[in-house]
């Protein structure tokens, strides 16, 4: 019996969420498989929940990561669509049943037996390990081609954050030139939604709970307007002006004031995942025939179309590369989020002695990207330099940066 492919990753072994080096085996590549050398991988807010076992479904040890970009190392004899050296990506899932209603209609992301890229269970009963690793084996039908002109670090978060906003925008007609789109939240998902909306030719208004990100929204991202949701006068003036709203906020918040912003027959799509139930009085949608939907990630086809669109318009996630070493896995961004304290009220302090400050900028911490680069002259699985890339935010993370060796 053939042995699996040796792999080196970073795994959480308990609900502390701390990551440490982890050696394991990938499945034996089949004829229709693509073997990928991982270069970058995002850390989504979902990963943070899973490694901390917030949802009670953790299958430890867990190698997180499902925003994966790399190069093809080899392909099976049945693969003709990819070749060694191609730049490719893998998103939230890496297999599905292929026979259910959702799969037959091209919506594999809604398959009831979806195989998740990380913390899932594959057809053989093994736990799937994600992209915080050096190699990945994936069926050719779930591999996405990355346009050559996209910087890889900025492309990686698009495999989840990008398709999560792109897919419902296309499905619900929130991509028509001239329409007015509201984007709630300007974190990892929100800033990409703004970029897509502008590329579609839409009028885009960013909706945020404070004025803090106004300059970023109107200046760097090119939004047409900025609306402070905590200001009753601003909300009243904007009522009934928007064709659609995409809500990216993952913290609990009222949605009725947002629905008031829609025109009659307007569409709101929720893509953030607050832990507390949303409150929706019936008359908030009955009046004006307003529609509310949810959406999660996207199909393989939507993911490919999204990357192609991003390549055509030069769209990437805003990222910052920071080193990833043995002491840098405490995920303070997630801890800050759970406190649910407005960022403007958080005390900014200097890092403790022996530590350095890492800045992660999305409100959700959902787009940290990991890359593996060897020091010159190093041997396989020895003396490696790990790094993270994250969407720009205002979180401050203190962590020690020791050297480490993996044998």
C-alpha positions as CSV (number, residue, x, y, z in Angstrom):
1,X,0.0,0.0,0.0
2,X,1.4,3.4,-1.0
3,X,2.3,5.8,1.7
4,X,0.8,9.2,2.0
5,X,2.6,12.4,1.0
6,X,4.6,13.8,3.9
7,X,3.5,17.3,5.0
8,X,4.5,19.9,7.6
9,X,2.0,22.3,9.0
10,X,1.0,24.4,12.0
11,X,-1.8,22.8,14.1
12,X,-4.0,23.7,17.1
13,X,-4.2,20.8,19.5
14,X,-6.7,22.1,21.9
15,X,-9.1,25.0,22.6
16,X,-6.3,27.4,23.5
17,X,-6.0,27.9,19.7
18,X,-2.2,28.0,19.9
19,X,-0.5,26.7,16.8
20,X,2.7,24.6,16.8
21,X,4.7,22.6,14.1
22,X,2.9,19.4,13.1
23,X,4.0,16.6,10.8
24,X,1.4,14.6,9.1
25,X,0.6,12.8,5.8
26,X,-1.5,13.9,2.9
27,X,-3.5,11.4,1.0
28,X,-1.8,9.4,-1.8
29,X,-2.3,11.5,-5.0
30,X,-4.8,9.9,-7.4
31,X,-5.0,10.1,-11.2
32,X,-7.4,13.0,-11.0
33,X,-5.6,14.9,-8.2
34,X,-3.4,18.0,-8.3
35,X,-0.5,18.3,-5.8
36,X,0.0,21.9,-4.8
37,X,3.0,23.6,-3.1
38,X,1.4,26.1,-0.7
39,X,2.8,29.6,-0.9
40,X,0.1,31.7,0.8
41,X,-2.9,30.9,2.9
42,X,-5.4,33.2,4.6
43,X,-6.8,32.8,8.1
44,X,-10.5,33.4,8.0
45,X,-12.6,34.3,11.0
46,X,-14.1,30.8,10.7
47,X,-10.7,29.3,11.3
48,X,-10.4,31.4,14.5
49,X,-13.7,30.0,15.7
50,X,-12.7,26.5,14.9
51,X,-9.3,26.3,16.5
52,X,-10.8,27.8,19.7
53,X,-13.7,25.3,19.4
54,X,-16.2,28.1,19.7
55,X,-18.7,26.1,17.8
56,X,-18.0,22.8,19.5
57,X,-17.0,21.0,16.3
58,X,-13.2,21.0,16.5
59,X,-11.5,17.9,15.3
60,X,-8.0,18.3,16.9
61,X,-5.3,18.4,15.9
62,X,-6.4,21.1,13.4
63,X,-4.3,22.6,10.6
64,X,-6.4,25.7,9.7
65,X,-6.6,27.6,6.5
66,X,-8.8,27.6,3.4
67,X,-7.7,30.7,1.5
68,X,-4.8,28.9,-0.3
69,X,-2.6,30.0,-3.2
70,X,0.3,28.0,-4.5
71,X,1.9,26.4,-7.5
72,X,1.2,23.1,-9.0
73,X,4.0,20.6,-8.1
74,X,2.6,17.6,-10.0
75,X,-0.6,16.3,-11.6
76,X,-2.1,12.9,-12.0
77,X,-2.4,11.1,-15.3
78,X,-6.1,12.1,-15.6
79,X,-5.5,15.8,-15.2
80,X,-5.2,17.9,-18.4
81,X,-6.5,21.3,-17.2
82,X,-3.4,22.0,-15.0
83,X,0.3,21.4,-15.3
84,X,3.3,21.7,-13.0
85,X,4.2,25.4,-12.4
86,X,0.6,26.7,-12.8
87,X,-0.5,29.2,-10.1
88,X,-3.7,27.9,-8.5
89,X,-5.9,28.3,-5.4
90,X,-8.2,26.3,-3.2
91,X,-11.0,27.7,-1.2
92,X,-13.4,26.8,1.6
93,X,-14.1,23.2,0.4
94,X,-12.2,20.6,-1.6
95,X,-14.9,18.1,-2.5
96,X,-18.7,17.5,-2.5
97,X,-21.0,14.7,-3.3
98,X,-21.6,15.8,-6.9
99,X,-25.0,14.1,-7.0
100,X,-27.3,16.2,-4.8
101,X,-29.6,19.0,-6.0
102,X,-27.1,21.7,-5.1
103,X,-24.2,20.0,-6.8
104,X,-26.3,19.2,-9.9
105,X,-27.2,22.9,-10.2
106,X,-23.6,24.1,-9.8
107,X,-23.9,25.2,-6.2
108,X,-21.4,22.9,-4.5
109,X,-21.0,25.3,-1.6
110,X,-24.5,24.3,-0.4
111,X,-23.9,20.5,-0.7
112,X,-25.1,18.8,2.6
113,X,-22.0,16.6,2.6
114,X,-19.5,19.2,1.6
115,X,-15.9,18.3,2.4
116,X,-14.3,21.3,4.1
117,X,-10.7,22.1,3.3
118,X,-9.9,22.2,7.1
119,X,-11.6,20.5,10.0
120,X,-13.7,18.4,7.7
121,X,-14.0,14.7,7.0
122,X,-13.1,13.3,3.6
123,X,-14.6,10.3,1.8
124,X,-12.3,8.0,3.6
125,X,-13.2,9.2,7.0
126,X,-10.0,11.2,7.6
127,X,-9.9,14.7,9.0
128,X,-9.0,17.3,6.5
129,X,-6.0,19.6,7.2
130,X,-5.9,23.0,5.7
131,X,-3.5,25.4,4.1
132,X,-1.2,26.2,7.0
133,X,1.1,23.6,5.6
134,X,3.6,23.1,2.8
135,X,1.7,20.8,0.5
136,X,-1.9,20.0,-0.5
137,X,-3.5,17.3,-2.6
138,X,-6.9,18.3,-4.2
139,X,-9.1,16.8,-6.9
140,X,-8.8,18.8,-10.1
141,X,-12.4,19.8,-10.1
142,X,-12.0,21.9,-7.0
143,X,-8.8,23.7,-8.0
144,X,-9.0,27.4,-9.1
145,X,-6.7,29.0,-11.6
146,X,-5.2,32.3,-10.3
147,X,-4.6,35.0,-12.9
148,X,-0.9,35.7,-13.6
149,X,-1.3,39.4,-12.9
150,X,-2.6,39.1,-9.4
151,X,-0.1,39.4,-6.5
152,X,-0.3,36.1,-4.7
153,X,-0.5,37.5,-1.1
154,X,-3.4,39.8,-2.0
155,X,-5.1,37.1,-4.0
156,X,-5.2,34.5,-1.3
157,X,-8.0,36.1,0.8
158,X,-10.2,36.3,-2.3
159,X,-10.5,32.5,-2.2
160,X,-12.9,33.0,0.8
161,X,-13.6,36.7,1.5
162,X,-13.7,37.6,-2.2
163,X,-16.1,34.9,-3.3
164,X,-18.2,35.4,-0.2
165,X,-19.2,38.9,-1.4
166,X,-18.9,38.4,-5.1
167,X,-21.2,35.4,-5.3
168,X,-24.3,37.0,-3.7
169,X,-23.7,40.2,-5.6
170,X,-23.9,38.3,-8.9
171,X,-26.8,36.0,-7.8
172,X,-29.0,38.8,-6.5
173,X,-28.3,41.3,-9.2
174,X,-26.2,43.6,-7.0
175,X,-23.7,44.0,-9.8
176,X,-25.7,46.2,-12.2
177,X,-24.0,49.4,-13.3
178,X,-25.7,52.5,-11.9
179,X,-27.4,50.7,-9.0
180,X,-26.9,51.9,-5.5
181,X,-25.1,49.4,-3.2
182,X,-24.7,49.7,0.5
183,X,-21.8,47.8,2.1
184,X,-22.2,47.3,5.9
185,X,-18.8,47.1,7.6
186,X,-15.4,47.8,6.2
187,X,-13.4,44.9,7.4
188,X,-12.0,41.9,5.4
189,X,-15.2,41.2,3.5
190,X,-16.4,44.8,3.3
191,X,-13.4,46.4,1.7
192,X,-13.4,43.7,-1.0
193,X,-17.1,44.3,-1.6
194,X,-16.5,48.0,-2.1
195,X,-13.8,47.2,-4.7
196,X,-16.1,44.8,-6.6
197,X,-19.0,47.2,-6.4
198,X,-17.0,50.0,-7.9
199,X,-15.6,47.7,-10.6
200,X,-19.2,46.7,-11.5
201,X,-19.9,50.4,-12.1
202,X,-22.2,50.8,-9.0
203,X,-22.7,53.7,-6.7
204,X,-21.3,52.5,-3.4
205,X,-22.1,53.7,0.1
206,X,-20.1,52.3,3.1
207,X,-22.2,52.0,6.2
208,X,-20.3,51.9,9.5
209,X,-21.1,52.4,13.2
210,X,-18.6,55.2,13.5
211,X,-16.9,57.9,11.5
212,X,-13.4,56.3,12.0
213,X,-13.1,54.7,8.5
214,X,-14.6,57.5,6.5
215,X,-11.3,58.7,5.0
216,X,-10.3,55.1,4.1
217,X,-13.7,54.4,2.4
218,X,-13.9,57.6,0.4
219,X,-10.2,58.1,-0.3
220,X,-8.3,54.9,-0.8
221,X,-11.2,52.6,-1.6
222,X,-13.1,55.1,-3.7
223,X,-16.6,54.7,-2.2
224,X,-19.1,57.4,-3.2
225,X,-20.6,58.0,0.2
226,X,-20.1,57.1,3.9
227,X,-23.0,56.6,6.3
228,X,-22.7,56.4,10.1
229,X,-25.4,54.0,11.2
230,X,-25.4,55.3,14.8
231,X,-26.4,58.8,13.5
232,X,-30.3,58.9,13.3
233,X,-30.3,62.0,11.1
234,X,-27.9,60.5,8.5
235,X,-29.9,57.2,8.5
236,X,-33.2,59.1,8.1
237,X,-31.8,61.1,5.2
238,X,-30.6,57.9,3.4
239,X,-33.9,56.0,3.9
240,X,-35.2,54.4,0.8
241,X,-32.2,55.2,-1.4
242,X,-30.4,51.8,-1.9
243,X,-31.1,49.1,-4.4
244,X,-29.2,46.5,-2.4
245,X,-27.2,46.0,0.8
246,X,-24.5,43.5,1.6
247,X,-24.0,43.1,5.3
248,X,-20.5,41.8,6.2
249,X,-20.5,42.5,9.9
250,X,-19.8,39.4,12.1
251,X,-20.7,41.1,15.5
252,X,-24.3,41.5,16.7
253,X,-26.1,44.5,15.3
254,X,-29.7,45.6,14.5
255,X,-30.7,45.0,10.9
256,X,-34.1,46.8,10.8
257,X,-32.4,50.3,10.4
258,X,-30.5,48.8,7.5
259,X,-33.6,47.5,5.8
260,X,-35.1,51.0,6.1
261,X,-32.3,52.1,3.7
262,X,-33.6,49.9,0.9
263,X,-35.9,51.0,-1.9
264,X,-39.2,49.1,-2.3
265,X,-38.3,45.5,-3.5
266,X,-34.8,46.1,-2.4
267,X,-32.5,43.2,-1.6
268,X,-30.3,42.8,1.5
269,X,-27.8,39.9,1.8
270,X,-26.2,38.8,5.1
271,X,-22.7,37.3,4.7
272,X,-21.4,38.1,8.2
273,X,-22.1,35.5,10.8
274,X,-23.1,37.1,14.2
275,X,-23.2,34.5,17.0
276,X,-26.5,36.0,18.3
277,X,-29.7,35.6,16.3
278,X,-30.8,38.5,14.2
279,X,-34.0,40.3,15.2
280,X,-36.4,40.7,12.3
281,X,-40.0,42.0,12.9
282,X,-42.2,40.9,10.0
283,X,-43.3,44.4,9.1
284,X,-39.7,45.4,8.4
285,X,-39.8,43.4,5.2
286,X,-43.5,43.3,4.5
287,X,-43.6,47.1,4.1
288,X,-42.1,47.8,0.7
289,X,-41.7,44.1,-0.2
290,X,-38.1,44.0,0.9
291,X,-36.1,40.8,0.7
292,X,-33.5,39.4,3.1
293,X,-31.2,36.5,2.1
294,X,-28.1,34.9,3.4
295,X,-25.1,33.5,1.5
296,X,-22.0,31.6,2.4
297,X,-18.8,31.4,0.3
298,X,-19.5,30.4,-3.3
299,X,-19.4,27.7,-5.9
300,X,-16.3,26.6,-7.8
301,X,-17.6,28.4,-10.9
302,X,-18.3,31.6,-9.0
303,X,-14.8,31.4,-7.4
304,X,-13.2,31.1,-10.8
305,X,-15.3,33.9,-12.2
306,X,-14.5,36.1,-9.2
307,X,-10.7,35.6,-9.7
308,X,-11.0,36.2,-13.4
309,X,-12.9,39.4,-12.7
310,X,-10.4,40.4,-10.0
311,X,-7.6,39.8,-12.5
312,X,-9.3,41.9,-15.2
313,X,-9.8,44.8,-12.8
314,X,-6.6,44.4,-10.7
315,X,-8.6,43.7,-7.5
316,X,-6.8,42.2,-4.5
317,X,-7.4,42.2,-0.7
318,X,-5.4,44.7,1.3
319,X,-2.8,42.7,3.1
320,X,0.2,43.2,5.4
321,X,3.0,40.6,5.7
322,X,4.1,39.9,9.2
323,X,6.4,37.1,10.4
324,X,5.0,33.9,11.8
325,X,7.2,32.3,14.4
326,X,6.7,29.8,17.2
327,X,5.3,32.3,19.6
328,X,3.0,34.1,17.3
329,X,-0.1,32.0,17.4
330,X,-2.2,33.4,20.2
331,X,-4.7,35.0,17.9
332,X,-5.2,38.1,20.0
333,X,-7.3,39.6,17.2
334,X,-10.0,37.0,18.0
335,X,-9.8,37.7,21.7
336,X,-10.2,41.5,21.0
337,X,-13.3,40.8,18.9
338,X,-15.0,38.7,21.5
339,X,-14.7,41.6,23.9
340,X,-16.8,43.6,21.5
341,X,-15.3,46.9,22.6
342,X,-15.3,49.7,20.0
343,X,-11.8,50.0,18.6
344,X,-11.8,53.8,19.4
345,X,-12.1,52.9,23.1
346,X,-9.2,50.4,23.2
347,X,-6.0,51.6,24.9
348,X,-3.0,51.6,22.6
349,X,0.0,50.6,24.5
350,X,3.6,49.6,23.8
351,X,4.5,45.9,23.5
352,X,5.9,44.1,26.5
353,X,9.7,43.7,26.7
354,X,11.0,41.1,24.2
355,X,7.9,41.3,22.0
356,X,7.1,43.3,18.9
357,X,3.9,44.8,17.7
358,X,2.0,43.1,14.8
359,X,-0.8,45.1,13.3
360,X,-3.7,43.2,11.8
361,X,-6.3,45.5,10.3
362,X,-9.6,43.8,9.5
363,X,-12.2,44.2,12.2
364,X,-12.7,40.4,11.9
365,X,-9.1,39.2,11.6
366,X,-10.3,37.1,8.8
367,X,-7.6,37.5,6.3
368,X,-4.3,36.6,7.8
369,X,-2.2,35.0,5.1
370,X,0.6,32.5,5.8
371,X,3.6,32.0,3.6
372,X,6.5,29.6,3.9
373,X,10.0,30.7,2.7
374,X,13.2,28.8,3.4
375,X,16.4,30.5,4.5
376,X,19.1,30.3,1.9
377,X,20.8,26.9,2.1
378,X,18.3,25.3,4.4
379,X,17.3,21.7,4.1
380,X,13.7,20.4,3.7
381,X,11.8,20.8,7.0
382,X,14.7,22.6,8.7
383,X,15.1,26.2,9.7
384,X,12.2,27.8,8.0
385,X,10.9,31.3,8.1
386,X,7.1,31.6,8.4
387,X,5.1,34.7,7.7
388,X,1.5,35.9,7.8
389,X,-0.4,38.3,5.7
390,X,-3.4,40.0,7.0
391,X,-6.1,42.5,5.9
392,X,-5.3,45.9,7.3
393,X,-7.0,46.7,10.6
394,X,-6.5,48.3,13.9
395,X,-5.8,45.3,16.1
396,X,-2.5,45.2,17.9
397,X,-1.1,41.8,18.7
398,X,1.8,41.3,21.0
399,X,3.9,38.2,20.5
400,X,7.5,37.0,21.0
401,X,9.5,36.1,18.0
402,X,11.9,33.2,18.8
403,X,13.8,31.2,16.3
404,X,12.8,27.6,15.9
405,X,14.0,24.5,14.1
406,X,11.9,21.7,12.8
407,X,13.6,18.3,12.2
